[in-house]
Amino acid sequence: MEFAWQSFNEPDPESELRGVVGYLHPSGYLTVSKVLWHTRKIEAQLSESTGLVGYALRAKLAQRKFWAVAAWESDESLQNFVESDPHAGIRAALKREMEESWFKRFDVNGEEVPLDIDGALDRV
C-alpha cells in the first residue's frame, strides 16, 4: 500500500530542509496491528506539528514492512516531533517488538518536494 504525499506547507524552492526516511519491520503480525493502530495517532500528531512540510507512507503488510518519508523545515522541528507524545511514547513501547527499525536524516532542497520513499532510500 502506498499512501501519497500529504503536504502541509509549501516550501520556498530555494530553502534547505531536513528530510527523514524510516523503516520498521515488526517481529510479528500482532505488532503489525499495533503499528497500524498507532499510525493514526502519529498522523494526527503530524497534522498539528509545526515545521512539517509533508510526508508519505508505504506498507507491505504481508511482509511486515513499513516505510515513511518526511520533509521538515529544520532539525529542531523534526526533533520536537520525535521527542513529543504520542510519537515518543509509541516508539518506546514498540521498540522491543521490532526485528529492525531505523530512521536516517538527509538534506533536501525545497524544490525537491514532494519526496518519495524510493528516492529518499537512494540518498541514505
PyMOL commands that place a pseudoatom at each C-alpha (Angstrom):
pseudoatom trace, name=CA, resn=MET, resi=1, chain=A, elem=C, hetatm=0, pos=[0.000, 0.000, 0.000]
pseudoatom trace, name=CA, resn=GLU, resi=2, chain=A, elem=C, hetatm=0, pos=[1.236, 3.444, -0.904]
pseudoatom trace, name=CA, resn=PHE, resi=3, chain=A, elem=C, hetatm=0, pos=[-0.058, 6.454, 0.987]
pseudoatom trace, name=CA, resn=ALA, resi=4, chain=A, elem=C, hetatm=0, pos=[0.559, 9.503, -1.192]
pseudoatom trace, name=CA, resn=TRP, resi=5, chain=A, elem=C, hetatm=0, pos=[2.451, 12.592, -0.096]
pseudoatom trace, name=CA, resn=GLN, resi=6, chain=A, elem=C, hetatm=0, pos=[0.455, 14.720, 2.317]
pseudoatom trace, name=CA, resn=SER, resi=7, chain=A, elem=C, hetatm=0, pos=[1.521, 18.343, 2.027]
pseudoatom trace, name=CA, resn=PHE, resi=8, chain=A, elem=C, hetatm=0, pos=[1.271, 20.729, 4.979]
pseudoatom trace, name=CA, resn=ASN, resi=9, chain=A, elem=C, hetatm=0, pos=[3.482, 23.651, 3.933]
pseudoatom trace, name=CA, resn=GLU, resi=10, chain=A, elem=C, hetatm=0, pos=[4.690, 24.774, 0.533]
pseudoatom trace, name=CA, resn=PRO, resi=11, chain=A, elem=C, hetatm=0, pos=[8.424, 25.363, 0.954]
pseudoatom trace, name=CA, resn=ASP, resi=12, chain=A, elem=C, hetatm=0, pos=[10.385, 28.064, -0.814]
pseudoatom trace, name=CA, resn=PRO, resi=13, chain=A, elem=C, hetatm=0, pos=[12.161, 26.228, -3.690]
pseudoatom trace, name=CA, resn=GLU, resi=14, chain=A, elem=C, hetatm=0, pos=[15.453, 27.746, -2.503]
pseudoatom trace, name=CA, resn=SER, resi=15, chain=A, elem=C, hetatm=0, pos=[15.038, 26.607, 1.111]
pseudoatom trace, name=CA, resn=GLU, resi=16, chain=A, elem=C, hetatm=0, pos=[17.158, 23.969, 2.801]
pseudoatom trace, name=CA, resn=LEU, resi=17, chain=A, elem=C, hetatm=0, pos=[15.029, 21.353, 4.514]
pseudoatom trace, name=CA, resn=ARG, resi=18, chain=A, elem=C, hetatm=0, pos=[15.647, 18.274, 6.619]
pseudoatom trace, name=CA, resn=GLY, resi=19, chain=A, elem=C, hetatm=0, pos=[14.454, 15.004, 5.147]
pseudoatom trace, name=CA, resn=VAL, resi=20, chain=A, elem=C, hetatm=0, pos=[13.980, 11.801, 7.090]
pseudoatom trace, name=CA, resn=VAL, resi=21, chain=A, elem=C, hetatm=0, pos=[13.306, 8.294, 5.849]
pseudoatom trace, name=CA, resn=GLY, resi=22, chain=A, elem=C, hetatm=0, pos=[12.452, 5.405, 8.129]
pseudoatom trace, name=CA, resn=TYR, resi=23, chain=A, elem=C, hetatm=0, pos=[11.896, 1.675, 8.073]
pseudoatom trace, name=CA, resn=LEU, resi=24, chain=A, elem=C, hetatm=0, pos=[10.023, -0.575, 10.506]
pseudoatom trace, name=CA, resn=HIS, resi=25, chain=A, elem=C, hetatm=0, pos=[9.937, -4.364, 10.436]
pseudoatom trace, name=CA, resn=PRO, resi=26, chain=A, elem=C, hetatm=0, pos=[7.676, -5.653, 13.199]
pseudoatom trace, name=CA, resn=SER, resi=27, chain=A, elem=C, hetatm=0, pos=[8.564, -9.038, 14.661]
pseudoatom trace, name=CA, resn=GLY, resi=28, chain=A, elem=C, hetatm=0, pos=[5.069, -10.497, 14.198]
pseudoatom trace, name=CA, resn=TYR, resi=29, chain=A, elem=C, hetatm=0, pos=[1.616, -9.845, 12.825]
pseudoatom trace, name=CA, resn=LEU, resi=30, chain=A, elem=C, hetatm=0, pos=[0.258, -8.778, 16.214]
pseudoatom trace, name=CA, resn=THR, resi=31, chain=A, elem=C, hetatm=0, pos=[2.811, -5.984, 16.177]
pseudoatom trace, name=CA, resn=VAL, resi=32, chain=A, elem=C, hetatm=0, pos=[1.738, -5.078, 12.608]
pseudoatom trace, name=CA, resn=SER, resi=33, chain=A, elem=C, hetatm=0, pos=[-1.737, -4.456, 14.026]
pseudoatom trace, name=CA, resn=LYS, resi=34, chain=A, elem=C, hetatm=0, pos=[-0.248, -2.274, 16.744]
pseudoatom trace, name=CA, resn=VAL, resi=35, chain=A, elem=C, hetatm=0, pos=[1.762, -0.281, 14.188]
pseudoatom trace, name=CA, resn=LEU, resi=36, chain=A, elem=C, hetatm=0, pos=[-1.364, 0.303, 12.104]
pseudoatom trace, name=CA, resn=TRP, resi=37, chain=A, elem=C, hetatm=0, pos=[-3.338, 1.369, 15.177]
pseudoatom trace, name=CA, resn=HIS, resi=38, chain=A, elem=C, hetatm=0, pos=[-0.635, 3.765, 16.349]
pseudoatom trace, name=CA, resn=THR, resi=39, chain=A, elem=C, hetatm=0, pos=[-0.097, 5.192, 12.858]
pseudoatom trace, name=CA, resn=ARG, resi=40, chain=A, elem=C, hetatm=0, pos=[-3.428, 7.004, 13.152]
pseudoatom trace, name=CA, resn=LYS, resi=41, chain=A, elem=C, hetatm=0, pos=[-2.298, 8.673, 16.372]
pseudoatom trace, name=CA, resn=ILE, resi=42, chain=A, elem=C, hetatm=0, pos=[1.021, 9.682, 14.864]
pseudoatom trace, name=CA, resn=GLU, resi=43, chain=A, elem=C, hetatm=0, pos=[-0.688, 11.042, 11.744]
pseudoatom trace, name=CA, resn=ALA, resi=44, chain=A, elem=C, hetatm=0, pos=[-2.888, 13.195, 13.977]
pseudoatom trace, name=CA, resn=GLN, resi=45, chain=A, elem=C, hetatm=0, pos=[0.248, 14.476, 15.727]
pseudoatom trace, name=CA, resn=LEU, resi=46, chain=A, elem=C, hetatm=0, pos=[1.896, 15.161, 12.359]
pseudoatom trace, name=CA, resn=SER, resi=47, chain=A, elem=C, hetatm=0, pos=[-1.084, 17.220, 11.201]
pseudoatom trace, name=CA, resn=GLU, resi=48, chain=A, elem=C, hetatm=0, pos=[-0.554, 19.546, 14.166]
pseudoatom trace, name=CA, resn=SER, resi=49, chain=A, elem=C, hetatm=0, pos=[3.259, 19.640, 14.096]
pseudoatom trace, name=CA, resn=THR, resi=50, chain=A, elem=C, hetatm=0, pos=[4.991, 22.932, 13.496]
pseudoatom trace, name=CA, resn=GLY, resi=51, chain=A, elem=C, hetatm=0, pos=[7.568, 22.800, 10.722]
pseudoatom trace, name=CA, resn=LEU, resi=52, chain=A, elem=C, hetatm=0, pos=[6.280, 19.751, 8.865]
pseudoatom trace, name=CA, resn=VAL, resi=53, chain=A, elem=C, hetatm=0, pos=[6.386, 20.215, 5.095]
pseudoatom trace, name=CA, resn=GLY, resi=54, chain=A, elem=C, hetatm=0, pos=[4.865, 16.830, 4.271]
pseudoatom trace, name=CA, resn=TYR, resi=55, chain=A, elem=C, hetatm=0, pos=[5.132, 13.056, 4.444]
pseudoatom trace, name=CA, resn=ALA, resi=56, chain=A, elem=C, hetatm=0, pos=[4.308, 9.797, 2.658]
pseudoatom trace, name=CA, resn=LEU, resi=57, chain=A, elem=C, hetatm=0, pos=[3.945, 6.211, 3.875]
pseudoatom trace, name=CA, resn=ARG, resi=58, chain=A, elem=C, hetatm=0, pos=[4.308, 2.709, 2.429]
pseudoatom trace, name=CA, resn=ALA, resi=59, chain=A, elem=C, hetatm=0, pos=[3.180, -0.577, 3.963]
pseudoatom trace, name=CA, resn=LYS, resi=60, chain=A, elem=C, hetatm=0, pos=[3.761, -4.135, 2.799]
pseudoatom trace, name=CA, resn=LEU, resi=61, chain=A, elem=C, hetatm=0, pos=[1.587, -5.898, 5.333]
pseudoatom trace, name=CA, resn=ALA, resi=62, chain=A, elem=C, hetatm=0, pos=[2.234, -9.487, 4.238]
pseudoatom trace, name=CA, resn=GLN, resi=63, chain=A, elem=C, hetatm=0, pos=[5.969, -8.860, 4.591]
pseudoatom trace, name=CA, resn=ARG, resi=64, chain=A, elem=C, hetatm=0, pos=[5.539, -6.882, 7.847]
pseudoatom trace, name=CA, resn=LYS, resi=65, chain=A, elem=C, hetatm=0, pos=[7.430, -3.893, 6.422]
pseudoatom trace, name=CA, resn=PHE, resi=66, chain=A, elem=C, hetatm=0, pos=[6.706, -0.178, 6.728]
pseudoatom trace, name=CA, resn=TRP, resi=67, chain=A, elem=C, hetatm=0, pos=[8.467, 2.911, 5.374]
pseudoatom trace, name=CA, resn=ALA, resi=68, chain=A, elem=C, hetatm=0, pos=[7.953, 6.620, 5.893]
pseudoatom trace, name=CA, resn=VAL, resi=69, chain=A, elem=C, hetatm=0, pos=[9.481, 9.733, 4.389]
pseudoatom trace, name=CA, resn=ALA, resi=70, chain=A, elem=C, hetatm=0, pos=[9.021, 13.317, 5.526]
pseudoatom trace, name=CA, resn=ALA, resi=71, chain=A, elem=C, hetatm=0, pos=[10.398, 16.787, 4.992]
pseudoatom trace, name=CA, resn=TRP, resi=72, chain=A, elem=C, hetatm=0, pos=[10.769, 19.268, 7.832]
pseudoatom trace, name=CA, resn=GLU, resi=73, chain=A, elem=C, hetatm=0, pos=[11.683, 22.947, 7.876]
pseudoatom trace, name=CA, resn=SER, resi=74, chain=A, elem=C, hetatm=0, pos=[14.505, 22.310, 10.367]
pseudoatom trace, name=CA, resn=ASP, resi=75, chain=A, elem=C, hetatm=0, pos=[16.224, 19.756, 12.570]
pseudoatom trace, name=CA, resn=GLU, resi=76, chain=A, elem=C, hetatm=0, pos=[14.602, 21.471, 15.538]
pseudoatom trace, name=CA, resn=SER, resi=77, chain=A, elem=C, hetatm=0, pos=[11.058, 20.967, 14.232]
pseudoatom trace, name=CA, resn=LEU, resi=78, chain=A, elem=C, hetatm=0, pos=[11.824, 17.316, 13.426]
pseudoatom trace, name=CA, resn=GLN, resi=79, chain=A, elem=C, hetatm=0, pos=[13.351, 16.733, 16.854]
pseudoatom trace, name=CA, resn=ASN, resi=80, chain=A, elem=C, hetatm=0, pos=[10.382, 18.372, 18.592]
pseudoatom trace, name=CA, resn=PHE, resi=81, chain=A, elem=C, hetatm=0, pos=[8.088, 15.898, 16.839]
pseudoatom trace, name=CA, resn=VAL, resi=82, chain=A, elem=C, hetatm=0, pos=[10.303, 12.889, 17.638]
pseudoatom trace, name=CA, resn=GLU, resi=83, chain=A, elem=C, hetatm=0, pos=[10.539, 13.781, 21.323]
pseudoatom trace, name=CA, resn=SER, resi=84, chain=A, elem=C, hetatm=0, pos=[6.839, 14.589, 21.797]
pseudoatom trace, name=CA, resn=ASP, resi=85, chain=A, elem=C, hetatm=0, pos=[3.957, 12.267, 22.546]
pseudoatom trace, name=CA, resn=PRO, resi=86, chain=A, elem=C, hetatm=0, pos=[2.325, 10.311, 21.173]
pseudoatom trace, name=CA, resn=HIS, resi=87, chain=A, elem=C, hetatm=0, pos=[5.302, 9.559, 18.864]
pseudoatom trace, name=CA, resn=ALA, resi=88, chain=A, elem=C, hetatm=0, pos=[7.888, 9.303, 21.656]
pseudoatom trace, name=CA, resn=GLY, resi=89, chain=A, elem=C, hetatm=0, pos=[5.733, 7.011, 23.792]
pseudoatom trace, name=CA, resn=ILE, resi=90, chain=A, elem=C, hetatm=0, pos=[4.743, 4.782, 20.888]
pseudoatom trace, name=CA, resn=ARG, resi=91, chain=A, elem=C, hetatm=0, pos=[8.348, 4.490, 19.736]
pseudoatom trace, name=CA, resn=ALA, resi=92, chain=A, elem=C, hetatm=0, pos=[9.442, 3.410, 23.213]
pseudoatom trace, name=CA, resn=ALA, resi=93, chain=A, elem=C, hetatm=0, pos=[6.521, 0.985, 23.635]
pseudoatom trace, name=CA, resn=LEU, resi=94, chain=A, elem=C, hetatm=0, pos=[7.125, -0.799, 20.319]
pseudoatom trace, name=CA, resn=LYS, resi=95, chain=A, elem=C, hetatm=0, pos=[10.925, -0.762, 20.297]
pseudoatom trace, name=CA, resn=ARG, resi=96, chain=A, elem=C, hetatm=0, pos=[11.321, -4.332, 21.567]
pseudoatom trace, name=CA, resn=GLU, resi=97, chain=A, elem=C, hetatm=0, pos=[8.691, -5.622, 19.133]
pseudoatom trace, name=CA, resn=MET, resi=98, chain=A, elem=C, hetatm=0, pos=[10.717, -4.728, 16.038]
pseudoatom trace, name=CA, resn=GLU, resi=99, chain=A, elem=C, hetatm=0, pos=[13.040, -7.046, 14.140]
pseudoatom trace, name=CA, resn=GLU, resi=100, chain=A, elem=C, hetatm=0, pos=[14.590, -3.944, 12.668]
pseudoatom trace, name=CA, resn=SER, resi=101, chain=A, elem=C, hetatm=0, pos=[13.879, -0.240, 12.674]
pseudoatom trace, name=CA, resn=TRP, resi=102, chain=A, elem=C, hetatm=0, pos=[15.850, 2.802, 11.650]
pseudoatom trace, name=CA, resn=PHE, resi=103, chain=A, elem=C, hetatm=0, pos=[15.438, 6.425, 10.634]
pseudoatom trace, name=CA, resn=LYS, resi=104, chain=A, elem=C, hetatm=0, pos=[18.003, 8.403, 8.660]
pseudoatom trace, name=CA, resn=ARG, resi=105, chain=A, elem=C, hetatm=0, pos=[18.169, 12.127, 8.081]
pseudoatom trace, name=CA, resn=PHE, resi=106, chain=A, elem=C, hetatm=0, pos=[19.312, 13.892, 4.939]
pseudoatom trace, name=CA, resn=ASP, resi=107, chain=A, elem=C, hetatm=0, pos=[19.395, 17.389, 3.465]
pseudoatom trace, name=CA, resn=VAL, resi=108, chain=A, elem=C, hetatm=0, pos=[16.884, 18.312, 0.795]
pseudoatom trace, name=CA, resn=ASN, resi=109, chain=A, elem=C, hetatm=0, pos=[16.063, 21.468, -1.151]
pseudoatom trace, name=CA, resn=GLY, resi=110, chain=A, elem=C, hetatm=0, pos=[12.568, 22.895, -1.201]
pseudoatom trace, name=CA, resn=GLU, resi=111, chain=A, elem=C, hetatm=0, pos=[12.394, 22.381, -4.972]
pseudoatom trace, name=CA, resn=GLU, resi=112, chain=A, elem=C, hetatm=0, pos=[12.723, 18.588, -4.435]
pseudoatom trace, name=CA, resn=VAL, resi=113, chain=A, elem=C, hetatm=0, pos=[9.450, 18.346, -2.511]
pseudoatom trace, name=CA, resn=PRO, resi=114, chain=A, elem=C, hetatm=0, pos=[7.348, 16.247, -2.611]
pseudoatom trace, name=CA, resn=LEU, resi=115, chain=A, elem=C, hetatm=0, pos=[9.677, 13.421, -1.624]
pseudoatom trace, name=CA, resn=ASP, resi=116, chain=A, elem=C, hetatm=0, pos=[9.171, 9.791, -2.466]
pseudoatom trace, name=CA, resn=ILE, resi=117, chain=A, elem=C, hetatm=0, pos=[10.316, 6.805, -0.445]
pseudoatom trace, name=CA, resn=ASP, resi=118, chain=A, elem=C, hetatm=0, pos=[12.465, 5.194, -3.146]
pseudoatom trace, name=CA, resn=GLY, resi=119, chain=A, elem=C, hetatm=0, pos=[14.258, 8.461, -3.850]
pseudoatom trace, name=CA, resn=ALA, resi=120, chain=A, elem=C, hetatm=0, pos=[14.882, 9.013, -0.156]
pseudoatom trace, name=CA, resn=LEU, resi=121, chain=A, elem=C, hetatm=0, pos=[16.233, 5.491, 0.277]
pseudoatom trace, name=CA, resn=ASP, resi=122, chain=A, elem=C, hetatm=0, pos=[18.681, 6.106, -2.592]
pseudoatom trace, name=CA, resn=ARG, resi=123, chain=A, elem=C, hetatm=0, pos=[20.005, 9.171, -0.723]
pseudoatom trace, name=CA, resn=VAL, resi=124, chain=A, elem=C, hetatm=0, pos=[20.892, 7.437, 2.530]
for i in range(1, 124): cmd.bond("trace and resi %d" % i, "trace and resi %d" % (i + 1))
show_as sticks, trace
zoom trace
